[in-house]
Amino acid sequence: MYGRTRMYNLGFAVFTLFSLLLSATWLHGAAGALWLIAMRLCQGVGGAMLMANSSAILTDAFPPDQRGLALGLNQVAGIAGSFAGLVLGGLLGPLNWRLVFLVSVPFGLFGIWLPRHGYGFAETPLWAGIYMLPLTLGFLVAGPVSGWASDRFGARTFATGGMLLAAGTFAALQALPVDFDYPAFAVILLLNGIGMGLFAAPNRAAVMNSLPPDQRGVGAGISTTFQNSAMVLSIGVFFSLMITGLAGSLPHTLTGGLTAQGVPAADAARIAALPPVGVLFASLLGYNPVRTLLGPQVLGQLPPGHAGYLTGREFFPQLISAPFAHGLAVAFDFAIAACLVAAVASLLRGGRYVHDDRARPERRTRRPEPAPAAVPERPLAPPPAAGPPPTAPPPGPTPRGAPDG
């Protein structure tokens, strides 16, 4: 109604304004939390303006045989920006929390692993983002290529194959040991990015190609809403499954590990009874919570070697490795199921369909042809006056040389 480009540019302004307000907050406690929530909601409005209109603008700007490539490049830019933000967040997070407003779930994969390979807990968010870059590389390669190919051969094969490949990579992640070799993990991440790239661009192009011009804005908005809602829902499901997996085995592991280092049984039982969500977020955010949980009184009663081991880089990662791996396995099962459902849905989609943009305007602008103007009827000629019927001339002699009759 108001123009897609105008709303797109307004989205930049809204997003930037509330980003500045987020970083400039001065409140603390509950008031500060409410302020951050309100500003994030408003920031999301600006983000929605950008994401909902970008696909519609690109669909209008490119012909049907180039839309897959255009939308694929657009999605690659978004994914690349997201992972560049992870690396930048890892750099800025230790400096000031105000500089970072997003924590990504993939950090959890390196929370089981980086401290055990010589990285300090404060460095794990940065290096987790760096080590996740093969995923971005796979998407960068597959997104434009699959979008270009889907313009010519349709979306069904690429979208279905991409989801099957993604499901296979999640199964491969389950098979990795906790103390995995990074090259194998990088290959799996690369294949996962390729699978996601094979699906994303053709699927979005198929949706946008099927819409008439006057419905592309709302179609792109609905598609973006589903995508972002699914991302938020998946984070909730992921953490729920992770916490469920941790709750089953973490208390026993914590109790045994702490008492083995000389921690009194009462203190070990108290720590083991705490909700596992604290341990989960400690691993995601890259810090060792043992020092805080035990406190200086308990640590002061332990031999220096035991106290140093408990608060060092070895104890906490090794302690939570098995419970964390169990929780990840449950979450990966969910991811495999979701990918298989998406693969079946993509397989059942129709053939390649592009809405004919020329037909709709003709129907809308066509007007009924005007009726022909009425032609006035001419008055009938009056009948001839009554009189004697005409008579033939009297016969006479035929002229010489003229034919008879």
N, C-alpha and C positions, 0 to 999 in steps of 0.2 A: 504493500500500500504506500510506503514512504520511500521506496528505493533501496535496493540491496547494498549498493556502494555506500550510500549515506549511513545506513545502519552499521555497516562494516567499519567505517571510519569512526563512528561514534563508539563502537566497542573498544577500539584502541584507547580512546580518551578515558572511558569509564575504567577500564582495566588499569591504566597507568595511574589514574587518580587514587584509586583505592589501594594500589600497591604502595604508593607513597605514604598513605595513611596507616597502612599496616606496619611499615618500618619505623614510623614516627610515634608509635603508641608510647604513652608515659604511664599508663595505669598498671597496677599490680594486683595479684590475687584474683578473686572472682570477677571483679570489675574488668580487669585486664583480659581475662578469658572471654567474657561476653563481648568486649570490644573487638577482639580478634575474630570471633565467630561472625559478628555482624559485618566486619570489613571483608572477610572472606566470602560471605554470601553476596555482597555487592560486587566484589571482584569477579565472582562467578557469573554475574549478569553480563559484565563486559566480555568475559570469555565466551559466553554463549552467543553474543552478537557476532563475534569473530568466527567461531566454528560453524555456526548454523548458516552463515551467508557465504562462506568461502567456497563450498562445494557448488552452490547454486550459481555464483558468479563465474566459476570456471566452466560449468556446464554450458552456460550461455555463451561464453567467449570462444569455445572450441567446437569444431564440428564433431559429429558422432564418432568418426573413425580416429579421433585423437583424444577423446575424453578420458579413456582409461589411462593413457600416459600422463595427461595433465593432473588427474586426480591422484595418480600414484606418486608423482613428484610432490604434490601438496602434502600427502600423508607422510612421505619420507622426511620432508622438512619438519613436520610436527614431531615425529619420533626422534629425529636427530637432535632437535632442540630439547626434547625431554631428557635424553641421556647426556647431552652436554650440560644440562642443568644439574644432573646428578653429580657430575664431576665438579662443577662450579660450587654446588652446595657442599661437597666434601671439603673444598678449600675454604669456604666462607663460614661454615658451621662452627668450627672451633674458635673463630674470631668473635662472632656475635650471633646469637640466636635470631635476632631481628632480621638478619640477612637471608634467612632460609625459612620457607614456609611449607616445605614438602619433604616428607620422608617416604622413600620407596621401599616396597616389599622386597625387591631383589637384594637389598643390603643384607637380609637375613641369611642368604646363602654364604656370605663371606664373614658373618659375625663370629660358625662352626669351624672356620678355616684360617683367616688372616693372622690372628694372634699366634696361632700355632706355627706360623711360617715367618716369624720374626717381625711382625708389624705390631706397633703399639695400639692399644685400644682406641686412642684418640685419632689414629690414622685410618682406621678401618672404613669409615664412610667414604673418604676420598678414594682409597684403593679399590673399594667395592665398585664404585662407579667406573673406574678405569678398567677393571677386569670384566665389566659387563659390556664393554664396547664391541666385542664380536657380535653380540645380538643386534646392535645398531647397524653394524656393517652388513650383516645378512639382509636386514630390512632395506637398507640403502640400495643393495644390488637387486633384490627380487622385486621391490615395489614398482619401479618404473618399467622394468622388463616385462613383468606380468601384466601391468596395465596396458603396455603397448601391444602385447600378444593378444590380450582379451579383446582389444578393439577389432581384431581380425578374425578371431576364432571363437569368441564368446567367453563368458565368465565361468561356466560350470566346471570345466576340467581343471582350471587353475585354482578356483576357490576350494573345490573338493580335495584336490591333491595337497593344497597347502595345509588344510586342517588335518589330514591324515599324517602329513610329515610332522606337524606340531605335536600331535598325539604321540608319535613315535619318539620325539625328543624328550617329552616328559617321562616316558617309560625308561629312556636311557638315563635320565637324571636319577631316577629311582635306583638304577643298578650301580651307580657310582658309589664307592666307599666314602665314608665321612672325610677321611684324610686323602682326598682325591689328588690326582696329578692335573695341574692346570691345563696343559695342552688338550687333554681329552675333554675337559669341561668347556674349553674355548670352542672346540669343534661342535659340541652339542649346542652351545649358545648360537653359533653361526647358523647351524641348520634350523634352529628354532626361529631365528630372525627371518631366514629365507621362507620358511613355512608361513609365518605370519604375513610376510610381504606378498606371497603368492595369493593369499586370501583377501587382504584388505583392499588393494586397488581394484581388482576386478569386481569384487562384491559391491563397492561403492559406485563404480561406473555403471554396473547393471541396474542399480536402484535409480540413479539419476537419469540414465537413458530412457527409462520407462515412463518418466513423468513429462507432462506437457509443460510448456514454458511458464504458464501462470501458476503452476503448483510446485515448482522446483524449490522455492524458498522454504515453504512449509515442509516439503519432503526432506530437504537437507536438515532442517531443524529437528524433525522427528527422528531421523537417523542418528544425528549427533546426540540427541537426548537418550536414545536407547544405548548408544555406545558408552556414554559417560555414566549412565545409571548402572550398566553392567560392570564397568570398572569399579565403581564404588561398592556394588554388591559383591563382586569377587574378592575385594579386599576384606570385607566383613566375613565372608565365608572362609577365606584363607586363614584369617586370624582365629576364627572360631574352631576350625579344624586343627590348627596348630596347637591351640590351648588345650583342646580335647586330648590330642596326642601327648602333650607334655604332662597333663594332669595324671595320666595313667602310670607313668614311670618315673617322673621327676622326684616326687617326695622320697621314695626309697633310695634313689641314686644320691640325692643330696645328703640324706641322713648318713648313709654309709661312707660317702666321701669325706664329710666333715669330721665324723668321729674317728676316721682312720688317721687324720692329721692332729688328733688330740683335742678337738673341740668337745666340750662337755655335751653329754647326751641331751640334756634339757635344751641347751642353746641350739643344737643341731635339729632337734624336733621342732622347735619354734620356727626356725627358718624354713624347714621343709613344709610346714603347714601354711606358709604364705601362698597367695594365689600365684599360679605359674605365669600370669601375664607380665609380672615384673621382670622375671628372668627372660621372657621372650623379647621385651622391648630393650632390655639391657644388651642382648645379643644384636638386635637390629641397630641400635644407636652406637654400638662400639665402646662399651665400657664394662669394667669388672665390678659387679655390685657386692662382692664378698666383703670388701673392707667396710662398706656402709652397713651391710646386714649384720656383721659380727660386732662392729663397734670397737673402739680402742680398749675397752675393759677386757673383752674376751681375747683379743689379739695380744694384749699385754701379758696375759697369763701363759701364752704358748711359747715354746722354744723359738728363738729368732729364725731358725731355718724353716720351721713349719709355717710361721706367720708370713715369712717372705714368699714361700711357695703358694700359700693360699691367695695372696694378693698379687701374684705375678701373672705371667702370660700363659702358663701351662695349665693350672688347676681348673679354672672356670671353663675354658673351652673344652678340655677333656671331660669334665664332669657332665656338661650338658650335651655332648656330642650324640650319644645314643638316644636320649629322649627327644632331642631336636630332630634327629634323623627320622624317628618314628612319626613325629608330627608332620614333617615335610612329606613323608610317604603318603599320609592320608590326604594332604593338600594336593599332591600330584595326582592321586587317584581322581579327585574331583576335576582337575584340569584335563586329564585324559578323557573323562566322560563328557565334559563340555565340548572338547574339540571333536569328538566323534558325533555328538548331536549336530554340531555345526556342519560337519562333513556330509551327514545324511541330508540335512536341509538343503545344502548346496547341490547335492546330487539330484534332488527332486525338483530343482528350479527348472523353468521352461528353457527353451532355446534362446538364441540371441534375439533380442527385441529392442528396437529403437523407435521411440515415438516420433511420428511424422509431424515435424513442427509446421509444415506448410498447410496441412489439412485444417487445423483448428482455426487459424485466422480467417481462412476463406469462409468457413461456416459462420464465424461470428460477424463478419462484415457483409455477408451476402444479404441483400434486401429483396423483398418480393418485387417482381417486375410490375410496373404500373399497368393497369388495365387499359386497353386501347380506347382512344377517345370515341365517343358515340358520333356516328355520321348521320346528319339529318336526312330523313327520307324525302325523296323527291315526290311531289304530287303526281299522281297518275294523269296521263293525258286524257282529256275528255273524249268520249266516244264520238265518232263521226256522226254528223246529222243524218236523220232518216231521209231516204229518197229512193228513186227507182234504181235498181241494180244496173251496173254498167253493161252495155251491150257491145258485142263484137262488131267491127265494121263489116259492111256487106261485102260478099265475095266479088272479086273482079277478075279481069284477065291477068294471067301471070306474065310478068315482064320477061322479054326474051333474054335468055342467058341466065336467068335466076333459077336456083334449084327448087324443086317442088317441095311443098309442105315444110 
